[in-house]
Amino acid sequence: MAIDLTKMPKLGFGLMRLPQKDGEIDIGTVCNMADKYMEAGLNYFDTAYVYHGGYSEVAARKAIVERYPRESFYLATKLPAWCLRFPDDRDRIFNEQCERAGVDYFDFYLLHSVEEGGNYDAYEKFECFKWAAEKKKEGRIRHCGFSFHGTPALLEKLLDDHPDTEFVQIQLNYLDWDNPVIASGKLYEILRSRGIPMIIMEPVKGGTLASPPPEAVEKFESARPGASAASWALRFVASLPGVMCILSGMSNEEQMNDNINTFTKFEPLSDSEKKVIDEVREILHGKPLIGCTSCRYCCDGCPQGIKIPDIFSIINAQRIYNEGWRAKNYYNANVAPFARASDCIGCGQCEGVCPQHLPIIELLKDASEQFDK
């Protein structure tokens, strides 16, 4: 049965940044978060084959599938181009996903991280769009789409070549709207002009917009006392027409409670609040922040085991709060014991999978100059 994409829950529960305990997903906390989310009348869960080293889909089974009637929630997952070597890999991965998640079908199925280069080439080489459509005919997928990290030109081509695309997932937030690399605004306008429903990822840019500089927090607090910075970022996206669902990779119950409060009492941005967003955007543009969203795709294949997003997070915190000694102490205590920035061998694996197209090797060299000496 087809789903009415115009009546989807606005807040989606992203299962990419789940709480952990002793190095593993904290299923008890995830269950509590899922319960609060469902009790609020929300029911869209987003996972992927590669999230949490393959255990995110398992967590979806334990926290959701085994505890709620199948028809009471929507479950989305993704096919990773970088795991495809032969045509048979499509079915092998799909069947493994069904087993991990404990389901016979997925409500939403995405080709993961479509962009210029290897990912796009693999999806076309193995006819993955056609394969997904066949899975839909079999009843194993209810709706087909893709997540996108490429250029506006590629998006136009994809939509021309695959007119049966039902939805597209893009990165969009108020900071990346005019970002020439991410091009959120242009991607939004393309999809909006074609009437294609959008799922939004990174609405708070991996947490960056949840903890902006103090001067930005002051502007938000003055305009809307008591409202979190994250709620401003979510309301910016939710106020845009054509947005089907907004994913938030919630890592604790506090984030869950704040996000539920934002959407159960949702108010679109007023004209005066849009001006506040513009002012905060200018403040952030004045900070030389690394545009890392902590997706951690770079970590899984790093031969040195470097916690790249953690290093970038420390650098950004230092640039925002100007506490160099504290940043170095944190680095030495929480990152260096595992692997230092100087351990990078420049293999380029990380840059090949980074959705933000960051020059990670050079950034790690800069980090090493700052923290390893």
Residue pairs with C-beta under 8 A, 6 or more apart in sequence:
1 142
2 142
2 143
3 74
3 107
3 142
3 143
5 143
5 166
5 167
5 197
5 244
6 197
6 244
8 44
8 74
8 197
8 244
8 245
9 41
9 42
9 43
9 44
9 245
10 238
10 243
10 245
10 246
10 263
10 266
11 37
11 42
11 44
11 234
11 245
11 246
11 248
11 259
11 260
11 262
11 263
12 42
12 44
12 45
12 46
12 199
12 245
12 246
12 247
12 248
13 33
13 34
13 37
13 42
13 44
13 45
13 46
13 247
13 248
13 250
14 46
14 201
14 247
14 248
14 249
14 250
15 45
15 46
15 47
15 51
15 52
15 56
15 59
15 60
15 249
16 46
16 47
16 48
16 51
16 52
16 56
16 249
16 295
17 249
17 250
17 251
17 294
18 25
18 26
18 30
18 52
18 56
18 59
18 251
19 25
19 26
19 29
19 30
19 33
19 251
19 252
20 26
21 29
24 55
25 52
25 55
25 56
25 59
27 59
27 62
27 63
29 252
29 253
30 59
30 62
30 63
31 62
31 63
31 67
32 253
33 63
33 250
33 252
33 253
33 256
34 45
34 63
34 64
34 67
36 253
36 256
36 257
36 260
37 43
37 256
37 260
38 68
38 72
38 73
40 260
40 263
40 264
41 264
42 260
42 263
43 72
43 73
43 74
44 73
44 74
44 76
44 245
45 60
45 64
45 73
45 74
45 75
45 76
46 76
46 77
46 108
46 199
46 247
47 56
47 57
47 59
47 60
47 75
47 76
47 77
47 78
47 101
48 56
48 57
48 77
48 78
48 80
48 112
49 57
49 77
49 78
49 79
49 80
49 83
49 93
49 96
49 97
49 112
50 80
50 83
50 112
50 297
50 300
51 57
52 59
53 300
54 100
57 77
57 97
57 100
57 101
58 100
58 101
60 75
60 100
60 101
61 100
61 101
61 102
61 103
64 73
64 75
65 75
65 101
65 102
65 103
66 102
70 103
74 107
74 108
75 101
75 103
75 106
75 107
75 108
76 106
76 107
76 108
76 109
76 110
77 97
77 101
77 106
77 108
77 109
77 110
78 109
78 110
78 111
78 112
78 113
78 147
79 90
79 93
79 94
79 109
79 110
79 111
79 112
79 128
79 132
80 93
80 112
80 113
81 111
81 112
81 113
81 114
81 118
81 119
81 120
81 122
81 123
81 128
82 118
82 119
82 122
82 353
83 89
83 93
84 90
84 93
84 122
84 126
84 128
87 126
87 127
89 126
90 126
90 128
90 131
94 135
94 140
97 106
98 104
98 105
98 106
98 140
104 140
105 139
105 140
105 141
105 142
106 140
106 141
106 142
107 142
107 143
108 141
108 142
108 143
108 145
108 167
108 199
109 132
109 135
109 141
109 143
109 144
109 145
110 144
110 145
110 146
110 147
110 169
111 123
111 128
111 129
111 132
111 145
111 146
111 147
112 119
112 146
112 147
113 119
113 147
113 148
113 149
113 355
114 120
114 123
114 146
114 147
114 148
114 149
114 150
114 154
114 158
115 148
115 149
115 150
115 151
115 154
115 355
116 150
116 151
116 154
118 352
120 150
120 154
122 128
123 129
123 146
129 144
129 161
129 162
129 165
132 141
132 144
133 144
133 164
135 141
135 144
136 142
136 143
136 144
143 166
143 167
144 164
144 165
144 166
145 165
145 166
145 167
145 168
145 169
145 199
146 158
146 165
146 168
146 169
147 168
147 169
147 170
147 199
147 201
148 155
148 158
148 168
148 169
148 170
148 187
149 171
149 355
149 356
151 183
152 183
152 186
152 187
152 190
155 168
155 187
155 190
155 191
156 190
158 165
159 165
159 168
159 190
159 194
159 196
165 196
166 196
166 197
167 196
167 197
167 198
167 199
167 244
168 191
168 196
168 197
168 198
168 199
169 198
169 199
169 200
169 201
169 247
170 184
170 187
170 188
170 191
170 198
170 199
170 200
170 201
171 182
171 184
171 200
171 201
171 202
171 293
171 355
172 184
172 187
172 188
172 198
172 200
172 201
172 202
172 203
172 237
172 240
173 184
173 202
173 203
173 204
173 205
173 209
173 233
173 236
173 237
174 209
174 233
174 236
174 237
174 277
174 280
174 281
175 205
175 208
175 209
175 281
175 284
175 285
176 182
176 184
176 202
176 205
176 291
177 184
177 185
177 281
178 184
178 185
179 291
181 291
181 356
181 357
182 291
182 356
188 198
188 240
188 242
191 198
191 242
192 198
192 241
192 242
195 242
196 242
197 242
197 244
198 242
198 243
198 244
199 244
199 245
199 246
199 247
200 237
200 243
200 245
200 246
200 247
201 247
202 293
203 209
203 233
203 234
203 236
203 237
203 246
203 247
203 248
204 210
204 230
204 233
204 234
204 248
205 233
205 291
205 293
206 292
206 293
206 294
206 295
206 309
207 294
207 313
208 289
208 293
208 316
209 229
209 230
209 232
209 233
210 228
210 229
210 230
210 233
211 229
211 320
212 220
212 229
212 280
212 283
212 284
212 320
213 283
213 284
213 287
213 320
213 321
214 321
215 283
216 229
216 280
216 283
216 284
217 229
219 276
219 279
219 280
219 283
220 227
220 229
220 232
220 276
220 280
221 227
223 272
223 273
223 276
224 232
224 273
228 258
228 262
230 255
230 258
230 259
230 262
231 258
231 259
231 261
231 262
232 273
232 276
232 277
232 280
234 246
234 248
234 259
234 262
234 263
235 262
235 266
235 267
235 268
235 269
235 273
236 269
236 277
237 243
237 246
238 246
238 263
238 266
238 268
239 268
239 269
248 255
248 259
250 256
250 259
269 277
287 319
287 320
288 319
289 316
289 319
289 320
290 312
290 315
290 316
290 358
290 363
291 356
291 358
292 308
292 309
292 312
292 313
292 316
292 356
292 358
293 355
293 356
294 309
294 313
295 309
295 355
296 309
297 353
297 354
297 355
298 308
298 309
298 349
298 350
298 351
298 353
298 354
298 360
299 305
299 306
299 307
299 308
299 309
301 349
301 350
301 353
302 308
302 349
302 350
303 345
303 347
303 349
304 339
304 343
304 344
304 345
305 338
305 339
306 338
306 339
306 340
306 341
306 343
306 344
306 364
307 335
307 338
307 339
308 350
308 360
308 364
310 334
310 335
311 331
311 335
311 341
311 364
311 367
311 371
312 363
312 367
314 327
314 330
314 331
314 335
314 371
315 327
315 363
315 367
315 370
317 323
317 327
318 324
318 326
318 327
327 371
328 370
328 371
331 371
332 371
336 371
336 372
340 368
340 371
340 372
341 364
341 365
341 367
341 368
341 371
341 372
342 368
342 372
344 361
344 364
344 365
344 368
346 361
348 361
350 360
350 361
351 357
351 358
351 359
351 360
351 361
354 360
